[in-house]
Amino acid sequence: MRFFSKHQALTLGSCLGLLLLTLTACSQKQPINNVAWQQQLSLPSVQQALSVAENLSRDVEQISFEWLDSARERSVPALLFKPAAAQQAKALIVFSHGLGGSKERYAYLGQYWASQGFASLHLQHVGSDRKVWRGSRLLLPFRLMDAADDTEALARVEDVKFALDHILASEYAGQFDPQHIVMAGHSYGANTAMLLSGAQVKQNGRLVSLKDERITAAILISAPPFYNNQPLSQVLSDVRIPTLHITTTEDEITVPGFYSAPQDRLELYYAIGSQYKVLAVFSAGSHNIFTNWRRSGDSVPQQQVIKAATQALSSAFIAQITSGDDRELRQWAQQHQPVLANFIRSDSFALR
């Protein structure tokens, strides 16, 4: 069982023949230039993100947890973002960070979701968190490979189940709707989300599911596919809950010993078994553009636009999952056509 993919040929033609898909925004386009990204700072999503940031102290409450799973002797730190004034959240989102990340790394998402009426619990996975960057640079590749191995991948799943148990038994439990629990993650965290959503992995010669039935939808940002002896479609066939996939045309993952091309994100979207699924491909941006890191090729306006658009898109998706109303999602697709290389929705949606 492995959790990052070496480059594989993409066979979209056969996938397209098997799936009923509706193209709702735009076809493949050339990346836009920096001047155009600057112009997109006027998008409603960017303006909304700025407004949220200005009113955080009024609208969002932030609570830290330092849990210990004594059965595994493993610390499970967490950070909860929730609507202020003890409002009941319309959904609970559990977020898993990428390799070398932390519970604070994606706070911009948790803060935005809380401002929109959703609660968000961000975990820190101690075996693959920011500590991998500490120590000798010569040993960094080995620390990264250890953090991405099977043992840590499975430990992350247990972190989430443990955290869900605790938050739903806590004093805050009455502030969440247990019928709407969304699993989300970026990169390695998206793999964690897929495992909890029904992705099957091979252990001791047989396929094993780690699905948590409490999870009703998943948000997969820059998800690297699994690879082993099983076809991707077989690994992901049991993921039946609604899924949102977010990526870019330049979403390339390079970790010592592993490589995943941008096309892998598309292959995963087509292979996943969700009856309702959404794919948004931004027309540029590196793998790290969804974090607070920025590579030299990502301009400040580009990152600001893509992060704000991701905030708004994920919120629109959750709103549809919780209410059945897709007007917000359709409006998002129309407004963001200038920054999208592709936007695809499957043509059916049914509430559980």
C-alpha positions in Angstrom: 0.0 0.0 0.0 1.5 3.3 -1.0 0.1 6.8 -0.9 1.8 8.9 -3.5 1.8 8.1 -7.2 4.6 7.8 -9.7 3.6 9.3 -13.1 1.1 7.1 -15.0 -0.4 7.6 -18.4 -3.9 9.2 -18.3 -6.6 7.4 -20.2 -9.4 10.0 -20.0 -11.0 8.7 -23.2 -12.2 5.5 -21.8 -13.3 7.2 -18.5 -15.4 9.7 -20.4 -17.2 6.9 -22.1 -18.2 5.4 -18.8 -19.4 8.5 -16.9 -22.3 10.8 -17.4 -20.7 14.3 -16.9 -22.0 17.8 -17.3 -19.5 20.5 -18.3 -20.8 23.5 -16.5 -18.1 26.2 -16.9 -15.3 26.1 -19.4 -13.1 23.9 -21.5 -9.4 23.7 -21.4 -7.8 27.1 -21.7 -4.3 28.6 -21.8 -3.0 29.9 -18.4 -3.8 33.5 -17.7 -1.0 36.0 -17.2 -0.1 38.0 -14.1 -1.9 41.1 -15.2 -5.1 39.1 -15.6 -4.6 37.6 -12.1 -4.3 41.2 -10.7 -7.6 42.0 -12.4 -9.3 39.0 -10.8 -8.8 40.6 -7.4 -12.2 42.2 -8.0 -14.0 38.8 -7.9 -16.8 38.6 -5.3 -15.0 35.7 -3.6 -11.8 37.8 -3.1 -13.8 40.7 -1.6 -15.7 38.3 0.6 -12.5 36.7 1.9 -11.2 40.2 2.8 -14.4 41.0 4.6 -14.2 37.7 6.6 -10.6 38.4 7.6 -11.6 41.8 8.9 -14.3 40.5 11.1 -12.8 37.3 12.5 -12.9 38.4 16.1 -16.6 39.1 15.8 -17.7 36.1 13.7 -15.3 33.2 14.5 -14.4 31.4 17.7 -11.1 29.4 17.8 -10.5 26.6 20.4 -7.3 24.5 20.8 -7.2 20.9 22.0 -4.2 18.8 23.1 -5.7 15.4 23.1 -3.8 12.2 23.9 -4.8 8.8 22.4 -3.6 6.7 25.3 -4.3 3.4 23.5 -1.7 4.4 20.8 0.4 6.7 23.0 0.0 9.3 20.4 -0.7 13.0 20.7 -3.6 14.4 18.6 -3.5 18.2 18.7 -6.5 20.0 17.1 -7.8 23.4 16.4 -11.5 24.1 16.2 -13.0 27.0 14.2 -16.7 27.5 14.8 -19.3 30.2 14.4 -19.2 32.7 17.3 -21.9 33.1 20.0 -22.5 29.4 20.3 -24.5 29.3 17.0 -25.2 25.8 15.8 -23.0 24.9 12.9 -24.7 23.6 9.7 -21.9 21.0 9.3 -18.7 19.8 10.9 -15.7 19.7 8.6 -12.6 17.7 9.7 -9.4 18.8 8.0 -6.2 16.8 7.5 -3.0 18.7 6.6 -0.5 17.8 3.9 3.0 16.3 4.5 5.0 18.6 6.8 2.0 20.8 7.7 0.2 21.7 10.9 -3.2 22.4 12.4 -2.6 26.1 11.7 -1.4 25.8 8.1 -4.9 25.9 6.6 -6.5 28.3 9.1 -7.7 30.5 6.2 -10.1 27.7 5.3 -11.3 27.0 8.8 -11.9 30.7 9.6 -13.8 31.2 6.4 -16.0 28.1 6.9 -16.8 29.2 10.4 -17.8 32.6 9.1 -20.3 30.9 6.8 -21.9 28.9 9.5 -19.8 25.7 9.4 -17.5 24.3 12.1 -14.1 23.0 11.2 -11.8 20.8 13.2 -8.2 20.9 12.0 -5.9 18.1 13.2 -2.2 17.9 13.5 -0.7 14.5 12.6 2.4 14.2 14.8 4.2 11.6 12.6 4.0 13.7 9.4 3.7 17.3 10.6 6.0 20.3 10.5 8.6 18.5 12.6 9.8 16.7 9.4 11.5 19.9 8.4 13.6 20.0 11.6 17.0 18.5 11.8 19.8 17.7 9.3 19.0 18.7 5.7 20.9 15.6 4.6 18.4 13.4 6.5 15.3 15.3 5.3 14.6 12.8 2.4 14.5 10.0 4.9 12.3 11.9 7.3 9.9 12.6 4.5 9.8 9.0 3.3 9.1 7.8 6.8 6.3 10.3 7.2 4.7 9.0 4.0 4.9 5.3 4.7 2.1 2.9 5.3 2.3 3.1 9.1 1.8 6.8 9.3 -0.9 6.8 6.6 -2.9 4.5 8.7 -2.1 6.4 11.9 -3.6 9.5 10.3 -6.9 7.7 9.8 -6.9 6.7 13.5 -6.2 10.3 14.4 -9.3 11.4 12.6 -11.5 8.7 14.1 -10.2 9.5 17.6 -10.7 13.2 17.2 -14.3 12.7 15.9 -15.1 10.5 18.8 -13.8 13.2 21.2 -15.4 16.3 19.6 -18.8 14.6 19.3 -18.6 13.6 23.0 -17.4 17.0 24.1 -19.2 20.1 25.5 -19.4 21.4 21.9 -21.2 18.4 20.5 -24.6 20.1 20.6 -23.2 22.8 18.3 -22.7 20.5 15.4 -25.2 18.7 13.1 -24.0 15.0 13.3 -25.8 14.3 10.1 -23.5 16.5 8.1 -19.8 15.6 8.7 -17.4 16.5 5.9 -13.9 15.1 5.6 -11.4 17.4 3.9 -7.7 17.5 3.2 -4.9 18.8 1.1 -2.3 16.5 -0.6 -1.4 13.8 1.9 -4.4 15.0 3.9 -6.6 14.3 0.8 -5.3 10.7 0.9 -6.4 10.5 4.5 -9.8 11.9 3.5 -10.2 9.2 0.8 -9.3 6.4 3.2 -12.0 7.6 5.6 -14.4 8.0 2.7 -14.1 4.4 1.5 -10.9 4.0 -0.5 -9.7 0.4 -0.1 -6.1 -0.5 0.5 -4.4 -3.9 0.1 -3.0 -5.4 3.3 -1.8 -8.9 3.7 -3.1 -9.8 0.2 -6.6 -8.5 0.7 -8.5 -5.2 0.2 -9.3 -3.5 3.4 -11.7 -0.5 4.0 -11.1 2.0 6.7 -14.3 3.9 6.0 -16.0 6.0 8.7 -19.7 5.9 8.2 -20.2 9.2 10.0 -18.6 11.1 7.0 -21.2 12.2 4.5 -19.0 14.1 2.0 -15.4 14.8 1.2 -13.3 17.7 -0.1 -10.1 16.6 -1.9 -7.6 19.3 -2.6 -4.6 18.3 -4.7 -5.2 14.6 -4.0 -2.3 12.3 -5.0 -3.6 8.8 -6.1 -2.8 5.6 -4.4 -0.7 3.1 -6.3 -0.2 -0.6 -5.8 -1.2 -3.7 -7.7 -4.8 -2.7 -7.8 -6.4 -0.5 -10.5 -7.3 3.0 -9.2 -10.9 2.5 -10.1 -11.0 -0.6 -7.8 -9.3 1.2 -4.9 -11.8 4.1 -5.2 -15.0 2.3 -6.2 -16.4 2.2 -2.7 -16.1 6.0 -2.3 -19.8 6.7 -2.8 -20.3 10.0 -0.9 -20.3 13.3 -2.7 -16.8 14.6 -3.4 -15.3 18.0 -4.4 -12.0 17.8 -6.2 -9.8 21.0 -6.4 -6.5 21.3 -8.3 -4.6 23.4 -10.8 -3.0 22.8 -14.2 0.5 23.0 -12.5 -0.4 20.8 -9.5 2.8 18.8 -9.5 3.9 16.8 -6.4 7.6 16.1 -5.9 8.7 14.4 -2.7 11.9 12.4 -2.4 11.1 9.0 -3.9 7.7 10.0 -5.2 6.3 12.0 -8.1 2.8 12.8 -9.1 1.9 14.8 -12.3 -1.0 17.2 -12.5 -2.9 14.8 -14.7 -3.1 12.4 -11.8 -5.6 14.7 -10.1 -7.9 14.2 -13.1 -7.4 10.5 -13.2 -8.4 10.2 -9.6 -11.6 12.3 -10.2 -12.7 10.0 -13.0 -11.9 6.9 -11.1 -13.6 7.7 -7.8 -17.0 6.0 -7.3 -18.9 9.0 -6.1 -22.3 9.4 -7.9 -22.1 13.1 -7.4 -18.7 14.7 -7.8 -17.4 18.2 -8.7 -14.0 19.0 -10.3 -12.5 22.5 -10.4 -9.1 23.0 -12.2 -7.6 26.5 -11.8 -5.6 27.6 -14.8 -2.3 27.9 -13.0 -0.7 27.6 -9.5 1.7 25.2 -7.8 0.8 22.4 -5.4 1.6 24.7 -2.5 -0.7 27.5 -3.6 -3.4 26.1 -1.4 -1.2 26.5 1.7 0.5 29.6 3.2 3.7 28.6 1.3 4.3 30.1 -2.1 6.7 29.0 -4.7 8.6 31.7 -6.8 6.3 31.1 -9.8 3.1 31.8 -7.8 2.4 35.6 -7.7 0.8 37.1 -4.7 -2.4 38.1 -6.6 -2.6 34.5 -8.1 -2.4 32.9 -4.6 -4.9 35.4 -3.2 -7.4 34.7 -5.9 -7.1 30.9 -5.8 -7.3 30.7 -2.0 -10.4 33.0 -2.0 -12.0 31.0 -4.8 -11.3 27.8 -2.9 -12.9 29.2 0.2 -16.0 30.1 -1.7 -16.2 26.9 -3.8 -15.8 24.6 -0.8 -18.4 26.5 1.1 -20.8 26.4 -1.9 -20.3 22.6 -2.1 -21.0 22.1 1.6 -24.1 24.4 1.4 -25.4 22.2 -1.4 -24.7 19.0 0.6 -26.5 20.3 3.6 -29.4 22.0 1.9 -29.8 20.4 -1.6 -29.6 23.8 -3.2 -26.9 24.2 -5.9 -27.5 27.9 -6.8 -24.5 29.0 -4.9 -22.3 26.4 -6.7 -23.7 27.4 -10.1 -23.1 31.1 -9.4 -19.5 30.3 -8.3 -18.8 28.5 -11.6 -20.1 31.4 -13.7 -18.1 34.0 -11.7 -14.8 32.2 -11.8 -14.7 31.1 -15.5 -11.8 33.5 -16.2 -9.5 31.6 -13.7 -10.6 28.1 -14.5 -9.1 25.7 -17.0 -11.9 23.2 -16.4 -15.0 22.8 -14.2 -17.0 19.5 -14.3 -20.0 18.3 -12.3 -21.6 14.9 -12.5 -25.2 15.3 -13.5 -27.0 13.9 -10.5 -27.2 14.8 -6.9 -29.3 13.2 -4.2 -29.3 13.9 -0.4 -28.5 10.9 1.7 
